[in-house]
Amino acid sequence: MAAGLKSSTLELLKRFNRAFPEFYEQFVSSESQLQNLRLAYKLYKSKRVVIEIKPEGSKSALHFAYRNQSFLLSDIFGVLAAYGLTIHSLSLHGQINPPMLVFIKLVVSRGSKALTNKTGENVARAIREALAGRFEVEEMLAVEFNLDAGLKQVETEFYVDPVFHLPAILIEADNQPGLFYKVMYAIWQEDLLVVNANLLVWRGRTRLILYLLGPNENLIPEYLG
């Protein structure tokens, strides 16, 4: 736990962390825990989705906080694909108890550069519009990609993680246009919630592990996995 914090802040952080899976406090840095608490407070005050895009070296960091829903990632990654953004890393922490919030950090670039202020504003606005149902991501992407085409050189594995005690799906595939959107769209179609994610992009391959809850925020039956 972070040192030098007020006892009241520490107690608030401990109560906040109880809504996450057991491994959250052990494996997530104190800095990230405090960042998620800050975003949760901002979400509570504003009562609307929180999206912050800031420079991070030669790239941009997109921070997102909202109530977790199965269509969220499909909309977010669809917008990123529509704007031609490259995803370098993904950090996702979702609660498994009410209020079921999810906190996402994406490191992205466009043309190997950080996003301009204008592009960042447009991306944030498009995500908000998509979540509100006023921006049809699928229709727009259908012009760019063949959404019916399967992923190439893809391997998948479903299992129950022995450490985190959560159902997980491992996806390995060649880097290809629309990859993340197609994966997240499939997750949405099965009404699954992603509550944690690990991403590794290396030598033209993407390795993605998604920890999941099933429909109605329950564990996933074996047949669905």
N, C-alpha and C positions, 0 to 999 in steps of 0.2 A: 504494500500500500504506500502511496506517496507520503513522503515525510514533509514536515513543516506545514501541514494543513490544520485548520481549526478543528477542534473535536466535533463541532456541529456539522462541518463539511464532511468529515470522515464518517460520521453516523449516517448522514444522508446518502453518501456514496455506497455504504454497506447495504442500506435498504434498497437502493436503486439496483444494485448488482444482484439481488436475490431473484429478480425476474429472469435472469439469464441462465443458460445451462451451467451445470456444476463447474465446468472447466474454465469458465469466463475469467474469474478472478486469478486463477493460477496461470493462465497462458496469455492473457491480454495485458499489455503494459499499463502501468498506472496513468501514464500520459493519455493513452487512448481511452481508458475508463473515465477520466475527468473530462476529456473532449466529448464523449458520448453523453455524460451528465449535463454538460453545458448545452449541447444540442437539444437534449430532452427538455431542458428548462425553456429554451427558445421556442420549441414546438408547443409547449404548454402555454406560454404567454401569447403566442401569435395565433394558435389554433389552425395553422396552415403548414403545408409541407415546408421543411427547411432545406434549402439548397444553397451552398456556399462554394464558390469557385475561386481559388487563390493560386498564384504562382508557386511552384515548388522546383527550384532550380531551373532547368531548361524545359520543364513540363508544367502541367497544371494539376492541382489536387481538387477533386470534386467531392464535397462532403454532403451527405444526404441523410435526413431523418424524417420518419413518418411511421404511421401504424402499418405493420407488415400485412401485405395482401398478396395473393398469388400472382396478380398481373403486374406488380410493381417492376420487377426486374425485366420483364418483357418490354414494358414501355421505356424504361431507362436505357437499356441497351439498344433498343430500336432507334431512339433519338440519337444516341452516340454513333450508331452505324449510319444514320441519315446524314449526319454532319461530317462523316469521314474521319472520325477520331480514332486514334490508335490507343488501345488499352494496355498499359504497362504493368499495372498491379491492381489488385482488388482486395479490400478488407471489408468483411461484412460480419456484423454481430447482431443477432436477432434475439429478442426475449422469447421465452417459452411459457411465461406466465403473464397475465394481464399487467399493463395495457398492451402487450405484444408489439412493442416498438422495434424498429430495425434501423441500424446505423451503418452507413456505407461510406467507404472512402475509395475513390477511384483515381488513380494517377493516369492522366491522359495527355496526348499531344496531338497536334495537327500539323502535318508536314514537318515532323521532327522538331516542332517548336511549341512553346507554351501558347495557350489560347489568348487571343487578344481580348480586351475588355468587352468589345462588341460581340464577338463570337461567344464568349462566356455568358453574356446576358441572353443571347438568343437561345443557347442550349438550355439554360435554366428555365426560360419562358416556355420552350417547347416541351420540357419534361412536365412542367405544371399543367400545360394544356392537355398533354397526353393523359395524365392522371385524372384530369377532370372530364375526359371523354370528348374533348373538343378538337383533338389532334389525332387523326387516324394514322397511327404509325404503320400498321400493316399495309394499308393502301399505298402509302408513300414508298415504302420499301419494295413493294411489288414491282415498281418501275425500275429499281436498281438491281434487285436480286430475284432469282427464281426461287421463291420460298417453298415450292413443292419439291425441289431437288434435295436429295439427302446429303448428309455431310460425307466428305471423302476421307478415307483412311481413318475411320473413327473406331475406337474401342470403348466399351462401357462395362462397368461392373457395379452391381448393387450389393451392399453388405451393411451389417450393423457394426458401427465402430466400437471396438472393445474398450477404448479409453473414454470416449465421450458418451457412449451408450445411446447414440442417435443413429437412425438410418442414414446412409450416405450413398451417393452415387458418384463414381469416378468416371470421368470422361477424358479421353486422350484423343486428339485429332490434329491433323495438319492445320496450320494457320490458314484461314480462308475467309472470304468476304461473308459477313452475316453470321459467323460462327456463334458468337455469344447470343445474338438475338434468337437464332434458331433453337439453341439449347434452352434459353429462358422461356421461349414460347411453348416448348414442349412441357416444361415444368408447369406453366400456367394452365395448359389444357388438362392436366391431371389435378389441378386445384391444390398444388403442393406449396408449402411455405419453406423458403430457404432461411435457415437460422444461423448458418455459418458457412464460410467459403474459403477455400485455399486455391490460389492460382499460381501456376508456373508457366512462363512462356520461354522456351529455350530451343534454339536451333530449328526454327520453323515448326515446332510442335507446341501445342497448348495442352496443359494438364490441369484439369479443374476438378476439385472435390467439393460437392455440395452436401451439406448436412441438412436434413429435411424433416418437416412435420407433414402429416397427411391431411386430407380434407377435414375440415372442422377442427384443425389444430390438434389432431390426434396422431398417434404413431401409425406408420404406414404398414398395411397388411403385406405379407410376403408376395402375394400374387401381383400386387400393384408395383412393387419394386421390380 
